[in-house]
Amino acid sequence: MNVESFLERLSGVRKTTAGWQAQCPAHEDRKASLSISVADDKILIHCHAGCETAVILEKMSLKPKDLFLTPLHKPAKPYIVAVYDYRDEVGKVLFQTVRFQPKDFRQRQPTPGGAWYWTLKGVKLVPYRLPEILKELSIFIVEGEKDVGNLVAIDVPATCNPMGAGKWRDEWGTYFEGKEVSIIPDNDEPGRKHAIDVARKLHYHAKSVKIVTLPEAGGVKDVSDWLARGGNKEKLLAIAEKAPTWEPASKGKPESKLKTITAADLEDKEFPPVKWAVPGLLTEGLTILAGRPKRGKSWLGLGLALAIASGGTALGKLKVERGDALYLALEDNERRLQNRLSMLKDPEHRLPRRLHLVTDFPPLQLGGMAQLLKWLDEFKETRLVIIDTLGRILPSAKANSNQFTDDYQFIGKLQKLAIDRGFALLLIHHIRKEGAEYALDRVAGTTGITGAADSVWVLDIGKPPANAILHVTGRDIETQEIAMKFDGGIWSILGEARDVLISEERRTIIELLAREGPLYPKDIGNHLGKACEATRYLLFAMKKDSQVVNTEQGKYALPS
């Protein structure tokens, strides 16, 4: 190992006349108690707080032999020395920058199976430490993750972009709206160009933008080097305070540019596979389940949650993958939930621990969202979240506001959460009292609710043998009308509604025409043992339902 590699594993490193000082990793060190020097081709360390050398090396994932300097002529095998998580607004890891020694950087993204994919293709790119910088009013922007870490260590909020100089993106401006931004360039030409590029892209978003140039005496390379040579928080803030506010050479606001992707690039773009909570029916994203009161919507939602938490079969025939399920029963109590689950469960097995139930939940804007995010952080294998009902969390209408816009934005935030975290969010809701021919038009509230949803289910009254018809439509799901049976609290799928609801006589006619071809009403009546007039009446009804058609010869046939 060489001295540079050793020092890169420490925080708060600064140069001294005898060598270096750094924060000791073996104890909570705020005073840089660790001394480092070199003598006789060996690294010497001493903690002034009394930490033993073996303990310090263990915290650094090193062994005593690593204190001996590696001969310069012997090439070092690359190894990981640091990993930097890039997270979205709610803290989900999108990708990582990995630092190697000898010095090199590569990016990777997590896969559903827990492995890593060494590419950023298809990944949303964000600034480093995004959740933290969103909370700050004043931010320093530097060129690398190590620089960010050294600033954060002295309590200075900081960020950077992945992949180094020249990679700052225009769309990140919204993250810095109204903030005071100070940019510290590296002391080289690429660093100075990068600082100007970042300033130009943030100028029309941030409250103020400054380019903070550090003293160059002694050949200071970057902010980490400056800190190692005796720089500190007070000195940095004083330099930033004196720096002038940056203004672009041209005062005019730059012309906005339409962001496009070519069809050829889109064809080559790789997306992760769609995640299904219930195959073919309930996918990741937000789904509305609407129906009349007391029609079994809550039973349907609770049954789906139980199936997923158990890793069993949903709706009598759809095999589901096991995962955590969260059911917010905001119109129920624990006694009622216990009774319902006892009717739904397999009598030979206990209820699953991966089904989580909530009966008391604050409004999202008053702590509910924070509680939900914290729960999702803890249970990372969540496949389904059900909120029963939407009305219990939907904000009250505001005076002089556009209700469509309010509904669309509220549902849109929940939809984005479900997509970003990769789970299915089912919101149980009501339908209007007045009828409407189109299923979506029967959902209560403005069209902002259904417009922001990924899919919508409407539970309608059915005809024997079906208790209900489930109308399903959505962006990434095939439109369906499913005949459903409800028995003892348990919902099951009977099949496609048009196949299940057909009468026995109609079924016989369809099978007859499929076998014999076009026939006259009299021939069909003879086969059924029905009077000719009654047969004509039945055929007229079937024609109206598009089950049969007339030929030019006056015969009846199946639609082509």
Secondary structure per residue as TSV (DSSP state, phi and psi in degrees):
chain	resnum	aa	ss	phi	psi
A	1	M	-	360.0	145.1
A	2	N	-	-102.8	171.3
A	3	V	H	-64.4	-39.5
A	4	E	H	-59.9	-44.5
A	5	S	H	-63.1	-39.4
A	6	F	H	-64.3	-45.9
A	7	L	H	-67.5	-30.0
A	8	E	H	-65.2	-18.1
A	9	R	T	-86.5	-2.6
A	10	L	S	-110.9	161.3
A	11	S	E	-111.2	153.1
A	12	G	E	64.9	33.5
A	13	V	E	-73.4	134.7
A	14	R	E	-143.7	150.5
A	15	K	E	-78.7	142.1
A	16	T	-	-129.5	173.3
A	17	T	S	-65.9	-29.2
A	18	A	S	-94.1	-9.5
A	19	G	S	155.9	-107.1
A	20	W	E	-145.2	157.2
A	21	Q	E	-120.6	145.8
A	22	A	E	-154.1	166.7
A	23	Q	E	-74.4	131.4
A	24	C	-	-74.2	125.9
A	25	P	T	-75.7	-8.7
A	26	A	T	-88.2	-7.9
A	27	H	S	-150.5	166.6
A	28	E	-	-72.7	98.0
A	29	D	-	-108.9	119.9
A	30	R	S	-112.3	-0.9
A	31	K	S	-117.9	11.4
A	32	A	-	54.6	63.7
A	33	S	-	-82.9	-8.0
A	34	L	E	-94.5	123.5
A	35	S	E	-98.5	137.9
A	36	I	E	-128.8	133.6
A	37	S	E	-147.1	174.6
A	38	V	E	-128.6	132.7
A	39	A	E	-150.9	132.2
A	40	D	T	53.3	48.7
A	41	D	T	59.4	30.3
A	42	K	E	-138.7	141.1
A	43	I	E	-83.7	127.7
A	44	L	E	-108.8	133.3
A	45	I	E	-129.3	146.7
A	46	H	E	-149.8	123.7
A	47	C	E	-95.2	120.8
A	48	H	T	-73.1	-8.5
A	49	A	T	-90.7	-3.9
A	50	G	-	99.4	6.5
A	51	C	-	-67.5	138.3
A	52	E	-	-74.1	150.2
A	53	T	H	-59.3	-41.3
A	54	A	H	-62.8	-38.6
A	55	V	H	-69.1	-41.1
A	56	I	H	-61.2	-46.8
A	57	L	H	-63.3	-37.5
A	58	E	H	-63.2	-41.7
A	59	K	H	-65.3	-25.8
A	60	M	T	-91.9	4.3
A	61	S	T	58.2	40.4
A	62	L	-	-122.6	167.6
A	63	K	-	-120.7	163.2
A	64	P	G	-54.2	-34.2
A	65	K	G	-65.6	-21.0
A	66	D	G	-72.2	-10.7
A	67	L	G	-77.1	-15.2
A	68	F	B	-83.6	130.0
A	69	L	-	-67.3	136.9
A	70	T	-	-75.9	132.4
A	71	P	-	-54.8	140.6
A	72	L	T	-64.4	-29.4
A	73	H	T	-79.1	-12.6
A	74	K	S	-89.9	112.4
A	75	P	-	-65.3	138.1
A	76	A	-	-89.5	139.8
A	77	K	-	-77.2	131.3
A	78	P	-	-58.3	136.8
A	79	Y	E	-145.6	155.7
A	80	I	E	-76.3	130.2
A	81	V	E	-115.3	-17.5
A	82	A	E	-159.4	147.1
A	83	V	E	-129.9	129.8
A	84	Y	E	-119.3	119.0
A	85	D	E	-81.6	131.3
A	86	Y	E	-106.5	119.2
A	87	R	E	-116.7	155.0
A	88	D	-	-81.4	-172.2
A	89	E	T	-59.9	-29.4
A	90	V	T	-102.2	7.0
A	91	G	S	99.1	1.9
A	92	K	-	-75.3	132.4
A	93	V	E	-70.1	119.7
A	94	L	E	-92.3	-42.2
A	95	F	E	-163.9	174.2
A	96	Q	E	-130.7	147.5
A	97	T	E	-100.8	128.0
A	98	V	E	-113.6	125.2
A	99	R	E	-98.0	130.4
A	100	F	E	-110.7	160.5
A	101	Q	E	-125.2	126.7
A	102	P	T	-54.4	153.7
A	103	K	T	-55.3	119.7
A	104	D	E	-162.2	155.1
A	105	F	E	-131.3	137.7
A	106	R	E	-138.7	156.3
A	107	Q	E	-114.4	149.6
A	108	R	E	-147.5	157.4
A	109	Q	E	-125.2	149.0
A	110	P	E	-74.7	148.7
A	111	T	-	-107.1	159.2
A	112	P	T	-56.1	-27.4
A	113	G	T	-84.2	-0.9
A	114	G	S	97.1	-3.5
A	115	A	-	-87.1	-174.7
A	116	W	E	-125.6	140.4
A	117	Y	E	-114.6	116.0
A	118	W	S	-81.4	67.2
A	119	T	-	-162.8	158.8
A	120	L	-	-108.9	13.5
A	121	K	T	-62.5	126.8
A	122	G	T	79.8	4.9
A	123	V	-	-97.9	139.2
A	124	K	-	-71.7	122.5
A	125	L	-	-91.0	138.3
A	126	V	-	-139.6	162.9
A	127	P	-	-68.5	159.4
A	128	Y	T	-68.4	139.2
A	129	R	T	59.8	42.2
A	130	L	H	-57.3	-47.6
A	131	P	H	-57.9	-35.0
A	132	E	H	-74.0	-42.2
A	133	I	H	-70.5	-24.9
A	134	L	T	-64.1	-24.6
A	135	K	T	-88.1	-11.1
A	136	E	-	-95.6	153.9
A	137	L	S	-98.9	-21.4
A	138	S	E	-130.0	129.1
A	139	I	E	-133.6	138.2
A	140	F	E	-100.6	136.0
A	141	I	E	-114.0	123.7
A	142	V	-	-121.3	-172.3
A	143	E	S	-98.6	-13.5
A	144	G	S	-149.5	161.4
A	145	E	H	-64.1	-35.0
A	146	K	H	-63.4	-40.9
A	147	D	H	-61.9	-41.5
A	148	V	H	-59.4	-46.3
A	149	G	H	-60.2	-39.9
A	150	N	H	-69.2	-33.7
A	151	L	H	-71.3	-43.4
A	152	V	H	-61.1	-33.5
A	153	A	H	-63.1	-25.1
A	154	I	T	-105.3	21.2
A	155	D	T	66.7	41.4
A	156	V	-	-117.2	113.7
A	157	P	-	-60.4	131.7
A	158	A	E	-150.5	160.1
A	159	T	E	-151.4	173.5
A	160	C	-	-156.6	176.6
A	161	N	-	-106.0	158.0
A	162	P	T	-72.3	155.3
A	163	M	T	71.8	17.3
A	164	G	S	82.8	-164.6
A	165	A	T	-61.6	144.2
A	166	G	T	83.3	8.2
A	167	K	-	-113.9	14.6
A	168	W	-	-73.0	138.0
A	169	R	-	-105.7	142.2
A	170	D	G	-58.1	-40.6
A	171	E	G	-68.6	-10.3
A	172	W	G	-76.7	-7.4
A	173	G	G	-56.2	-34.3
A	174	T	G	-64.0	-25.4
A	175	Y	G	-70.7	-15.7
A	176	F	G	-115.3	18.1
A	177	E	T	-57.8	124.5
A	178	G	T	73.3	9.8
A	179	K	-	-98.1	156.0
A	180	E	E	-90.6	117.7
A	181	V	E	-112.8	129.5
A	182	S	E	-120.7	123.8
A	183	I	E	-106.7	125.1
A	184	I	-	-107.5	108.0
A	185	P	-	-80.8	152.2
A	186	D	-	-67.9	153.0
A	187	N	S	-84.1	62.3
A	188	D	S	-153.2	171.5
A	189	E	H	-63.7	-46.1
A	190	P	H	-57.9	-37.1
A	191	G	H	-66.0	-41.1
A	192	R	H	-67.6	-39.1
A	193	K	H	-65.4	-39.0
A	194	H	H	-62.7	-42.8
A	195	A	H	-61.5	-41.9
A	196	I	H	-66.9	-38.1
A	197	D	H	-63.4	-44.0
A	198	V	H	-65.2	-43.3
A	199	A	H	-60.9	-42.9
A	200	R	H	-62.9	-38.9
A	201	K	H	-78.4	-20.5
A	202	L	H	-102.6	-9.6
A	203	H	T	-56.6	-39.3
A	204	Y	T	-91.6	8.1
A	205	H	T	-116.2	-47.4
A	206	A	S	-74.1	156.1
A	207	K	S	-64.1	-40.9
A	208	S	E	-153.7	152.3
A	209	V	E	-131.7	130.1
A	210	K	E	-127.2	146.0
A	211	I	E	-105.1	113.0
A	212	V	-	-98.2	110.2
A	213	T	-	-95.5	121.8
A	214	L	-	-80.5	155.0
A	215	P	-	-57.0	135.9
A	216	E	-	-97.8	4.9
A	217	A	T	-60.0	135.3
A	218	G	T	80.7	9.5
A	219	G	-	74.4	38.5
A	220	V	-	-60.2	128.0
A	221	K	-	-91.8	-40.4
A	222	D	S	-158.7	-176.4
A	223	V	H	-66.0	-34.2
A	224	S	H	-63.8	-42.2
A	225	D	H	-63.2	-41.4
A	226	W	H	-62.6	-42.4
A	227	L	H	-65.2	-38.5
A	228	A	H	-65.6	-23.8
A	229	R	T	-94.4	15.4
A	230	G	T	112.6	0.0
A	231	G	-	-68.4	155.7
A	232	N	-	-149.8	-179.1
A	233	K	H	-62.1	-46.3
A	234	E	H	-61.5	-43.6
A	235	K	H	-64.5	-41.1
A	236	L	H	-63.9	-46.7
A	237	L	H	-63.8	-33.2
A	238	A	H	-68.1	-41.1
A	239	I	H	-65.1	-42.6
A	240	A	H	-64.6	-37.5
A	241	E	H	-61.7	-37.3
A	242	K	H	-82.0	-16.0
A	243	A	S	-67.5	140.6
A	244	P	-	-73.7	152.9
A	245	T	B	-68.9	132.3
A	246	W	-	-79.3	136.6
A	247	E	-	-130.7	140.9
A	248	P	-	-68.6	155.7
A	249	A	S	-60.0	-37.5
A	250	S	S	-103.4	129.3
A	251	K	-	-76.1	-19.1
A	252	G	S	-70.5	143.3
A	253	K	-	-68.5	131.5
A	254	P	-	-61.7	147.7
A	255	E	-	-65.4	130.6
A	256	S	-	-67.7	146.7
A	257	K	-	-119.3	131.0
A	258	L	-	-72.1	125.3
A	259	K	-	-89.4	120.8
A	260	T	-	-126.8	166.7
A	261	I	-	-133.9	135.6
A	262	T	-	-75.1	155.6
A	263	A	H	-60.8	-35.9
A	264	A	H	-64.6	-43.4
A	265	D	H	-66.6	-38.0
A	266	L	H	-64.4	-36.8
A	267	E	H	-62.1	-34.5
A	268	D	H	-87.3	-11.7
A	269	K	-	-70.8	135.4
A	270	E	-	-102.5	132.6
A	271	F	-	-118.7	146.8
A	272	P	-	-65.9	152.0
A	273	P	-	-63.0	150.6
A	274	V	-	-65.3	135.9
A	275	K	-	-96.3	125.9
A	276	W	E	-104.8	129.3
A	277	A	E	-78.4	-43.4
A	278	V	E	-127.6	111.9
A	279	P	T	-52.7	129.4
A	280	G	T	78.0	-3.7
A	281	L	T	-132.1	-47.3
A	282	L	E	-129.1	109.1
A	283	T	E	-106.4	172.8
A	284	E	S	-61.0	150.4
A	285	G	E	113.8	-166.2
A	286	L	E	-108.5	128.7
A	287	T	E	-122.4	135.7
A	288	I	E	-97.6	128.3
A	289	L	E	-110.9	110.4
A	290	A	E	-117.2	145.1
A	291	G	E	-173.3	171.0
A	292	R	-	-69.4	156.5
A	293	P	T	-60.1	148.3
A	294	K	T	61.6	29.7
A	295	R	S	-106.6	6.6
A	296	G	S	97.7	14.8
A	297	K	H	-62.1	-44.0
A	298	S	H	-66.0	-38.4
A	299	W	H	-60.3	-41.5
A	300	L	H	-63.8	-46.7
A	301	G	H	-64.1	-44.0
A	302	L	H	-65.0	-37.2
A	303	G	H	-64.8	-39.2
A	304	L	H	-65.4	-43.6
A	305	A	H	-62.4	-42.3
A	306	L	H	-63.9	-41.0
A	307	A	H	-63.2	-43.1
A	308	I	H	-69.8	-41.9
A	309	A	H	-65.1	-26.7
A	310	S	H	-91.1	-19.8
A	311	G	T	71.1	37.0
A	312	G	-	-108.4	-135.3
A	313	T	E	-116.6	130.6
A	314	A	E	-98.6	139.3
A	315	L	T	55.6	32.1
A	316	G	T	81.4	-12.4
A	317	K	T	-150.3	-6.9
A	318	L	E	-105.7	112.1
A	319	K	E	-71.7	130.3
A	320	V	-	-120.5	152.0
A	321	E	-	-81.1	140.2
A	322	R	-	-73.7	142.0
A	323	G	-	-170.4	179.2
A	324	D	E	-77.0	142.5
A	325	A	E	-131.6	134.4
A	326	L	E	-115.8	123.7
A	327	Y	E	-117.1	112.0
A	328	L	E	-92.8	95.3
A	329	A	E	-90.2	81.1
A	330	L	T	-83.6	-3.1
A	331	E	T	-116.8	11.3
A	332	D	-	-124.9	174.1
A	333	N	-	-126.3	173.5
A	334	E	H	-64.9	-34.4
A	335	R	H	-62.3	-46.6
A	336	R	H	-65.2	-39.2
A	337	L	H	-63.9	-40.0
A	338	Q	H	-61.2	-44.0
A	339	N	H	-63.5	-44.0
A	340	R	H	-66.8	-42.5
A	341	L	H	-66.3	-32.6
A	342	S	H	-64.9	-28.7
A	343	M	H	-80.5	-28.3
A	344	L	H	-87.8	-28.1
A	345	K	S	-73.1	159.1
A	346	D	-	-71.3	121.3
A	347	P	T	-62.5	-17.1
A	348	E	T	-90.6	-2.8
A	349	H	S	-132.2	153.4
A	350	R	-	-77.9	160.2
A	351	L	-	-66.7	146.5
A	352	P	-	-74.4	145.9
A	353	R	T	-75.3	-11.9
A	354	R	T	-89.8	3.3
A	355	L	E	-97.1	115.5
A	356	H	E	-110.0	132.4
A	357	L	E	-119.7	139.7
A	358	V	E	-133.2	131.3
A	359	T	S	-116.6	-11.6
A	360	D	-	-127.3	114.3
A	361	F	-	-143.5	125.3
A	362	P	-	-75.0	161.1
A	363	P	-	-54.1	147.1
A	364	L	G	-55.7	-41.4
A	365	Q	G	-76.7	-8.2
A	366	L	G	-114.6	32.7
A	367	G	T	114.6	-14.7
A	368	G	H	-64.0	-43.5
A	369	M	H	-63.6	-41.8
A	370	A	H	-62.0	-41.2
A	371	Q	H	-64.4	-41.3
A	372	L	H	-64.7	-43.9
A	373	L	H	-62.5	-41.7
A	374	K	H	-63.6	-39.6
A	375	W	H	-65.2	-43.1
A	376	L	H	-64.5	-33.1
A	377	D	H	-64.7	-35.6
A	378	E	H	-77.7	-39.6
A	379	F	-	-109.2	84.0
A	380	K	T	-77.0	-10.3
A	381	E	T	-102.0	28.2
A	382	T	E	-67.4	130.2
A	383	R	E	-110.8	-22.8
A	384	L	E	-147.7	133.2
A	385	V	E	-126.4	129.2
A	386	I	E	-119.1	129.8
A	387	I	E	-113.2	116.3
A	388	D	E	-125.6	96.5
A	389	T	-	-123.2	171.0
A	390	L	G	-59.5	-37.3
A	391	G	G	-58.6	-26.4
A	392	R	G	-76.5	-17.3
A	393	I	T	-116.8	-11.1
A	394	L	S	-70.0	124.9
A	395	P	-	-61.0	151.6
A	396	S	-	-67.5	151.4
A	397	A	-	-62.8	139.1
A	398	K	-	-94.3	146.3
A	399	A	T	-63.9	137.8
A	400	N	T	58.6	30.2
A	401	S	-	-114.4	162.3
A	402	N	-	-88.5	109.2
A	403	Q	H	-63.6	-36.7
A	404	F	H	-58.6	-47.8
A	405	T	H	-63.4	-42.9
A	406	D	H	-61.4	-45.4
A	407	D	H	-64.5	-44.2
A	408	Y	H	-63.3	-42.4
A	409	Q	H	-69.2	-39.5
A	410	F	H	-65.6	-50.7
A	411	I	H	-65.3	-35.4
A	412	G	H	-61.0	-37.7
A	413	K	H	-65.1	-41.0
A	414	L	H	-67.3	-39.0
A	415	Q	H	-62.6	-42.4
A	416	K	H	-64.5	-39.7
A	417	L	H	-60.1	-45.8
A	418	A	H	-64.7	-41.2
A	419	I	H	-67.5	-46.2
A	420	D	H	-63.2	-37.9
A	421	R	H	-90.6	-10.0
A	422	G	T	74.4	40.8
A	423	F	-	-131.9	165.4
A	424	A	E	-91.0	128.8
A	425	L	E	-114.4	115.1
A	426	L	E	-107.3	116.8
A	427	L	E	-103.4	118.2
A	428	I	E	-87.0	131.3
A	429	H	E	-143.0	176.5
A	430	H	E	-108.2	165.7
A	431	I	B	-111.6	166.0
A	432	R	-	-70.7	156.2
A	433	K	S	-71.4	-41.3
A	434	E	S	-76.0	147.6
A	435	G	-	-77.3	160.4
A	436	A	-	-151.3	140.9
A	437	E	S	-67.5	-39.6
A	438	Y	S	-86.9	129.2
A	439	A	G	-57.6	-42.5
A	440	L	G	-63.5	-30.1
A	441	D	G	-71.1	-11.6
A	442	R	G	-88.2	-9.6
A	443	V	B	-70.6	131.0
A	444	A	S	-65.3	151.3
A	445	G	S	93.2	-173.4
A	446	T	-	-78.2	166.1
A	447	T	H	-70.8	-5.7
A	448	G	H	-63.4	-29.0
A	449	I	H	-69.0	-52.4
A	450	T	H	-73.8	-29.6
A	451	G	H	-65.4	-32.1
A	452	A	H	-87.9	-11.9
A	453	A	-	-79.2	151.3
A	454	D	S	-77.9	-33.8
A	455	S	E	-151.9	159.5
A	456	V	E	-133.5	131.4
A	457	W	E	-111.5	134.3
A	458	V	E	-122.2	122.4
A	459	L	E	-95.8	110.4
A	460	D	E	-106.2	161.3
A	461	I	E	-66.8	137.8
A	462	G	-	-107.2	-175.0
A	463	K	-	-121.9	147.3
A	464	P	T	-50.7	138.6
A	465	P	T	-86.5	4.0
A	466	A	-	-90.2	133.9
A	467	N	S	-78.6	-25.5
A	468	A	E	-156.4	160.6
A	469	I	E	-116.9	125.7
A	470	L	E	-99.7	110.6
A	471	H	E	-87.6	124.9
A	472	V	E	-122.9	127.2
A	473	T	E	-146.4	151.2
A	474	G	E	-176.8	179.1
A	475	R	S	-74.6	-42.7
A	476	D	S	-116.5	25.9
A	477	I	S	-139.5	144.4
A	478	E	-	-69.4	135.9
A	479	T	-	-64.0	131.1
A	480	Q	E	-140.0	153.2
A	481	E	E	-127.1	111.5
A	482	I	E	-112.4	128.6
A	483	A	E	-79.0	128.3
A	484	M	E	-120.4	147.4
A	485	K	E	-116.6	136.0
A	486	F	E	-122.1	114.4
A	487	D	E	-141.7	116.0
A	488	G	T	61.8	33.7
A	489	G	T	86.8	-5.9
A	490	I	E	-105.5	125.1
A	491	W	E	-93.5	141.6
A	492	S	E	-143.5	153.3
A	493	I	E	-87.9	128.7
A	494	L	E	-91.4	-29.6
A	495	G	E	143.2	-171.2
A	496	E	E	-65.1	137.0
A	497	A	H	-57.9	-42.0
A	498	R	H	-65.7	-25.8
A	499	D	H	-84.4	-37.0
A	500	V	H	-76.4	-38.3
A	501	L	S	-84.0	-4.0
A	502	I	S	-68.8	138.9
A	503	S	-	-74.0	162.9
A	504	E	H	-62.6	-40.8
A	505	E	H	-64.4	-42.4
A	506	R	H	-64.0	-39.5
A	507	R	H	-61.8	-41.1
A	508	T	H	-62.9	-41.2
A	509	I	H	-64.8	-43.7
A	510	I	H	-62.4	-43.6
A	511	E	H	-65.1	-36.6
A	512	L	H	-65.0	-46.5
A	513	L	H	-68.2	-31.9
A	514	A	H	-67.8	-31.6
A	515	R	H	-86.8	-42.6
A	516	E	H	-98.9	-20.5
A	517	G	-	89.6	-169.1
A	518	P	S	-57.7	137.4
A	519	L	B	-137.6	156.1
A	520	Y	-	-78.1	155.0
A	521	P	H	-54.2	-37.1
A	522	K	H	-62.2	-43.2
A	523	D	H	-65.2	-37.8
A	524	I	H	-67.2	-41.1
A	525	G	H	-63.1	-40.6
A	526	N	H	-60.3	-40.1
A	527	H	H	-67.4	-35.1
A	528	L	H	-83.9	-18.1
A	529	G	T	75.0	30.9
A	530	K	-	-114.2	153.8
A	531	A	-	-63.5	152.7
A	532	C	H	-60.2	-42.2
A	533	E	H	-65.0	-41.4
A	534	A	H	-65.6	-36.4
A	535	T	H	-66.3	-42.5
A	536	R	H	-61.4	-40.0
A	537	Y	H	-63.0	-42.7
A	538	L	H	-64.9	-42.8
A	539	L	H	-65.6	-36.1
A	540	F	H	-62.3	-42.2
A	541	A	H	-66.3	-38.2
A	542	M	H	-68.1	-36.2
A	543	K	H	-64.9	-39.2
A	544	K	H	-63.8	-32.0
A	545	D	T	-89.1	9.1
A	546	S	T	63.2	28.5
A	547	Q	S	-91.5	-23.9
A	548	V	-	-140.1	165.0
A	549	V	E	-134.4	160.0
A	550	N	E	-89.6	142.4
A	551	T	-	-97.8	171.6
A	552	E	T	-65.4	-25.1
A	553	Q	T	-84.2	2.4
A	554	G	S	86.1	8.0
A	555	K	-	-87.8	167.9
A	556	Y	E	-110.8	141.3
A	557	A	E	-143.8	169.0
A	558	L	-	-78.6	146.9
A	559	P	-	-58.7	143.7
A	560	S	-	-79.6	360.0
